[in-house]
Amino acid sequence: MCITSILSSICIGGMSYWLQKQHVIAEAKVRSSILLDYINASSTFFEHSQKPLINALLVDNDKFYPELSNGFMVLREFANLFEKNNSGHSFHLASLNPLNDVNIANSNEKRIISNFRSQPALKKKDGFIKQNGELIYYTSSPITVKTSCLTCHSKPENAPRTQIMLYGTDNGYDWQAGETIAATFIYVSLQQSMQDAKNNAIKIFFISFACFLLTFLAIILL
C-alpha cells in the first residue's frame, strides 16, 4: 500500500509538472504573439502614416532626427519603456547590417534571419534558446527593406549629412529593396515560471502522498 501510494504520488506530481509546463509555454506563446503583432502594427503605422508627414515637415532634407525618422529607434524606445514595467520580456530589432550597433544580430538571430532570407514565404519563427543558463522562448518575424528605407540606407553619399555624423559610413548601407535585412524578436523568460511549476509539482506530490497515507492509516485504524 505504501509503495503504491508513493508511486501514485510520483505520477500525480509528474503529471502536474508536465501540465503546468505546457501552460507556461502556451501562455508565453500567446503573450509574445500579441506583443509581436502590436509592434508590427506600430511599425506599419509609423511607416505609412507618420513617416511621410515627418518627411514633408522637414524643411532641410539633409537633417536626420533618429527619434523622428528612424523606425528602428522609435520601436526600440517603445520596447525599452515596455520592458521597464514587464520584467521577463525583451525585444530586439536585430539586423545583419545596422546603422546602430545596438541593433546588430547575435549568432542565433543571424541564423534565423538567414532562414527568413532563404525562405521568403516564412513569416514567423519561434522556439527555445538558452541564454546565460536561462530558458527563453522567442518569436520573430522578418523585416523587409522598403523603397522608403533607401533614403537613408542605399549609399552613404545619398544619406542625410547628420546621419553620417551620428553613425558614420561603415555600416547600415547598401541595402536593397525587397531584401530581408533584419527581424523583430520577442523574448520571454520561462525560468521563473518553470521553477514555480516544479515547486508546485513537489507540493502536490507531498500533499497527495499525505492524503494516501492518511487514508491508509484510517483504513487500518478502522
N, C-alpha and C positions, 0 to 999 in steps of 0.2 A: 504493500500500500504506500509506504514511504517513498520507495523508488518510483512508483507510478506518479505520485504527487510531484516529485522533483522533475521528472521528465515532462509531465503535463505543464508545469510552471515554466520550464525552459521553452517549450513550444509556444505557450501563450506570450511569453516575453519576447521571443524571437519574431513571432508574427506581428506583435505590436510595434517592434522596432522597424520591421520591413514596411508596414503600413504608414508609419509616421515619416519614414524616409521618402516614400512615394508622395506623400502630401507636401513635404518640404520642397521637393523637386517641382511638383506641379505648381505650387504657389510661386516659386521663383520664376518659372516659365511665364506664368500669367503676368506677374509684375514687370518683368523685363520686356515682354512683348508690348505691353501698354506703353511703357516708357519709350521704347524704340519707335513705336508708331507716332507718339506725341512729338518726339524730336524730329522725325522725318517730316511730319506735318508742319512743324515750326520752320524747318529748313525750306520747305516748298513755299510757304507763305512769305518768308524773307526774300527768297529768290525771285518770285513772280510779282509780289506786291510792293514790298518795301524797297528793295534794291533799285528798281527803276526810278522810283520817286527820289531816292537819295542821290542817284547819279544826275537826275535832272536838276536838283537843287544845288549841286556842287558847281560853282562857277569855274573854279580852276581844276581842270581835269588832271593836272599834274600833282594834285594834293591827294594824299592817301590817309584815310582815318580808319584804322583797323576795327574800331568799335562800331563803325557805321557800315563799312564796305566789305569787311571780311566775314563771310558766313561762318567759317570755322571758329573765329574768335567769338562771334555772337553766341554760337551754340556752346562753346566751351565755358564762357562766362555763365550762361544759364545752368550748365551742368555743375559748375563749382558751387553756385548758390543752392542747387538741389541737394548736393552731397552733404552740405553742412547740416541739413535737417533730416537726412536719411542715411544714417550710417549703414555700412554694409553694401551700399550701392555705389558704383562708379561708372564713369562714362569717358570714352576716348574716341576722338576723331583721329584715326590712325591713317597716315599717308606714306606712300613709298617715296615721295619726293615733295616734302612740305616746305613752305616758306619758313615757318617757325619750328624749331627743333622739338618743342613740346608735343608736336603732332606726329613725330616720327614713329613708325610702326615697330613694335618689338618682333622677335623671331616668330612667335605664334601668329601675330597679326599679319605679318608678311606672308606666311603660309596661306592664311585664309583669304587674303586679298588676291593672292596668286590663283586660288581656286575660283574666285569671282571672275578674274580676268580670263581664265581658260574655259569657264562655263557661263557664258552671258545670260543663260536662262535662269541661273541660280540667283534668287532674290533674297534669300535669308539662310543663315547658317548658325547653328548653336551647338553647344557641347559643354564639356567639363575640362578644366585645367587645374593644375596645382601651381600656386604662386606663393613662394616663401613658406611652403608646407601647409598652405591653406587651400581648401577645396572651393573652387569658384565655378559658378555657372555663367556662361556667356551666351549672348545672342548678337548677331551682327547682320548688317545689310550693306551692299556696295554703294559707293559714291561715284557716279559717272561724270566726267568733265562735260560741262555745257559750254556753248559758244560764248556766253557772257563771262565765263571764268577766264577766257583767254585775254581779256583786257589786262589782267594782272599776271597771268601765268604763261604767256606764249614765249616771248623773248624778253630778256632784261631791258633791252633798249626801248621796248614798247610799254614797259610798266611805268606807273607813276613815279616821279622822282623821289618823293618822300618814302615810298615803299622800298626803293633801293637803299635809301639812307637807313631805314629801320632794319631791313633783313639782308641786305647785300645781294649779290648776284650768283652765289654758288648753288643754291637750292630753290626749288619751287617754280622752276621754269621748264620750258619745252614740253608742256602738257599738250595733248591732242584731244580735240573734240570727240566725244564718244568713248574715250579711254576710261577704264576703271582705274583710278589712281589712288583711291582711298576707300575706307569703310567706316561705318559707325559701329561702335562696340558698346554694349551694356554689360557690366559685370555685377553679379550678385553673389556675395559671400554666403556659403552654406555652412561654414564651420560651426558657428554658434547654434544654428538650428539643428544640425546633425548631432551635436553634443547634447542638446536638450532632448532630442529624440532617444538617444542612448540612455540618458539618465531616467527618462520616463519609463523606458522599457525595463530597466533594472528595478524600478519601484513596482511596476506591475508584476514582475517576476516574484518579488518578495511578498507582495500582497496576495497573489494567487496561491503561493506556497503556504502562506499563513492560513488562508481560507481552507485549503485542502487539509492542512494539519489539524486545524480546529474541528473540521468535520470528522476526521479520523478519530480524534480524541473523544468527540461527542458520541460516536458510534460505540467505542469501547466502553465508555463510562455508562452508557445507557444499556 
